[in-house]
């Protein structure tokens, strides 16, 4: 079984674009890939959600959304406000496991990417289940997408502490939206994020990558993700190029 849970230090950090990047690189290697968005919030019934972005960028059609709520809130709050049922935790675990293992033992197992809503501890229901609980139940590593801005270090450290307390493995930290002209804090945060994660960065995708055409996005994904995620990103080279002692 191969399942990776994708979360962020907070909302709007580039989780969907990173998910699409991992998916497109896996698909180009011939691996069967499924992407799951357990709960989509802030999107109406007929509006395109995050999975539409994955489809457009990565060309993936094996897409699964289990619950949708119109208000841009946590899944638990959005479900409560809409009067609709909250995401069913046990059913979500079962469905993702079935996607990963498949029903036919002769078929190759899928890579299943599970993109959460918001951060690791955002509630999915009023019982308090979170993406961290889902990752634990699935025994899946967590890929953390971080914003490079000032303030990201504290949120990243808290997220990793929460992961460690639950016995969750870190698949890597990826900067989801790296600007063309990063400020001093962003350049300094590279090394500090690596220190917090106790490993080199697993990638950095440029700001605006989500607006690219699929062919260009494939090249961006390959350049922006480390070999463990299917790309050629070199964290040491990235760190050296943006060293704050040299920039400006």
C-alpha positions in Angstrom: 0.0 0.0 0.0 1.3 3.4 -0.9 -0.5 6.4 0.6 0.8 9.9 1.2 -1.1 12.5 3.2 -0.5 16.1 2.1 -1.1 18.9 4.6 0.0 22.5 5.0 1.3 24.7 7.7 -1.9 26.6 7.2 -4.4 27.4 4.4 -3.5 28.7 0.9 0.1 27.5 1.0 0.1 25.5 -2.2 -1.1 22.1 -1.1 -3.1 21.4 -4.2 -0.3 22.4 -6.6 2.2 20.3 -4.7 -0.3 17.4 -4.8 -0.6 17.8 -8.5 3.2 18.0 -8.9 3.7 14.7 -7.0 0.9 13.1 -9.0 2.1 14.2 -12.4 5.6 12.9 -11.8 4.3 9.6 -10.5 2.1 9.3 -13.6 4.9 10.0 -16.0 6.8 7.0 -14.4 3.8 4.8 -15.2 2.5 4.5 -11.7 -1.3 4.3 -11.1 -2.2 7.4 -9.2 -5.4 8.4 -7.3 -5.9 11.7 -5.5 -8.4 12.0 -2.7 -9.8 15.2 -1.2 -11.8 13.9 1.7 -13.6 17.2 2.4 -13.8 20.2 0.0 -15.0 23.4 1.5 -15.7 26.9 0.2 -16.9 25.5 -3.2 -20.5 25.3 -4.5 -22.0 22.1 -5.9 -21.2 22.9 -9.6 -18.0 24.8 -9.0 -14.5 23.4 -9.7 -12.7 22.4 -6.5 -9.1 21.4 -5.8 -9.4 18.1 -7.7 -10.3 20.1 -10.8 -6.9 21.8 -10.5 -5.2 18.4 -10.1 -7.0 17.1 -13.2 -6.0 20.2 -15.2 -2.3 20.3 -14.2 -1.5 16.5 -13.9 -4.0 14.9 -16.2 -5.1 12.6 -13.4 -8.7 11.3 -13.7 -8.7 8.9 -10.7 -10.1 11.6 -8.4 -12.2 11.2 -5.3 -14.1 13.8 -3.2 -16.2 12.4 -0.3 -17.8 15.6 1.1 -18.4 19.1 -0.1 -19.5 22.2 1.7 -20.1 25.7 0.3 -18.7 27.8 3.2 -14.9 28.4 3.4 -14.5 27.0 6.9 -13.1 23.9 8.5 -14.9 20.8 7.3 -16.5 20.4 10.8 -17.8 24.0 10.9 -18.8 24.0 7.3 -20.8 20.8 7.7 -22.5 22.1 10.9 -23.4 25.4 9.2 -24.8 23.7 6.0 -26.8 21.1 8.0 -25.1 18.4 5.9 -23.5 15.2 7.4 -19.9 15.6 8.4 -17.2 13.5 6.8 -17.5 9.9 8.1 -14.1 9.0 9.5 -14.3 5.2 9.3 -15.8 5.2 5.8 -13.0 7.6 4.6 -10.3 5.3 6.0 -11.9 2.3 4.4 -12.4 3.9 1.0 -8.8 5.2 0.8 -7.4 1.8 1.8 -9.4 0.2 -0.9 -8.1 2.6 -3.4 -4.5 1.8 -2.4 -4.8 -1.9 -2.4 -7.3 -2.4 -5.3 -9.7 -5.2 -5.8 -7.6 -7.2 -8.2 -4.3 -8.6 -6.9 -2.9 -8.8 -10.5 -3.1 -5.0 -10.9 -0.3 -2.7 -9.6 -1.2 -0.9 -6.4 -2.0 2.8 -6.7 -0.2 5.7 -5.2 -2.9 7.5 -3.3 -2.4 11.1 -2.4 -4.7 12.5 0.2 -5.0 16.2 0.4 -6.4 17.6 3.6 -8.3 20.8 4.2 -6.2 23.5 5.9 -3.6 22.2 8.4 -3.0 18.9 10.2 -5.3 19.5 13.2 -8.3 21.1 11.5 -11.4 19.3 12.6 -13.3 17.2 10.1 -16.3 16.5 12.4 -17.7 17.5 15.8 -16.1 14.4 17.3 -12.7 16.0 16.7 -11.2 13.8 14.1 -8.4 15.5 12.1 -6.2 14.8 9.2 -3.6 13.6 11.7 -6.0 11.0 12.9 -6.6 9.9 9.3 -2.9 9.7 8.6 -2.4 7.6 11.7 -5.3 5.2 10.8 -3.8 4.8 7.3 -0.2 4.4 8.6 0.7 7.0 5.9 3.6 9.5 5.9 2.8 13.2 5.8 4.1 15.6 3.2 4.1 19.1 4.8 3.6 22.1 2.5 4.9 25.3 4.0 4.7 28.9 3.1 8.1 30.6 3.0 6.9 33.8 4.8 7.9 35.2 8.1 6.0 33.2 10.8 6.2 29.9 9.0 8.9 28.5 11.4 6.6 28.4 14.4 3.7 26.9 12.6 6.0 24.3 11.0 7.5 23.4 14.3 4.1 23.0 16.0 2.9 20.8 13.1 5.9 18.6 13.4 5.5 18.3 17.2 1.9 17.3 16.7 3.0 14.7 14.1 5.7 13.3 16.5 3.2 13.0 19.3 1.0 10.8 17.1 3.8 8.7 15.7 3.4 10.1 12.2 6.3 10.0 9.7 7.4 13.1 7.8 7.7 12.5 4.0 9.3 15.9 3.6 8.8 19.6 3.7 8.0 21.4 0.4 7.8 25.2 -0.1 4.5 25.5 -2.0 4.9 28.9 -3.5 8.4 30.3 -3.8 8.5 33.9 -5.2 10.8 35.1 -7.8 12.1 37.8 -5.4 12.1 36.3 -1.9 12.7 38.6 1.0 15.3 38.2 3.7 13.0 36.2 6.0 12.1 33.8 3.2 15.7 33.2 2.3 16.7 32.7 6.0 13.8 30.3 6.5 15.2 27.7 4.1 17.9 26.6 6.5 15.7 26.9 9.6 12.9 24.8 8.0 15.5 22.1 7.3 16.7 22.3 10.9 13.1 21.9 12.2 12.4 19.0 9.9 15.8 17.4 10.5 16.3 16.9 6.8 16.9 18.9 3.6 13.9 20.4 1.9 11.9 18.0 -0.3 11.2 20.8 -2.9 10.2 24.3 -3.7 7.6 25.1 -6.4 7.6 28.6 -7.9 4.7 31.0 -7.2 2.2 30.9 -10.1 2.9 27.2 -11.0 -0.8 26.5 -10.6 -1.5 28.7 -13.6 0.8 26.8 -16.0 -0.2 24.6 -18.9 0.3 20.8 -18.2 3.5 20.5 -20.3 5.2 23.4 -18.5 3.9 22.2 -15.2 5.5 18.8 -15.7 8.9 20.5 -16.1 8.2 22.7 -13.1 7.3 19.7 -11.0 10.4 17.8 -12.0 12.7 20.8 -11.2 10.8 21.6 -8.0 10.6 18.3 -6.2 13.4 16.2 -4.8 14.3 12.7 -6.1 12.3 11.0 -3.4 9.2 12.6 -4.9 10.2 11.9 -8.5 12.1 15.1 -9.4 15.6 16.5 -9.6 15.4 19.3 -7.0 18.7 19.8 -5.2 18.2 21.3 -1.7 21.8 22.1 -1.2 22.0 24.0 -4.4 18.7 25.8 -3.6 19.9 26.7 -0.1 23.3 28.0 -1.4 21.7 30.1 -4.2 19.3 31.8 -1.8 21.8 32.2 1.1 20.8 35.4 2.8 24.5 36.3 3.4 25.0 36.5 -0.4 21.7 37.9 -1.6 20.9 41.6 -2.0 
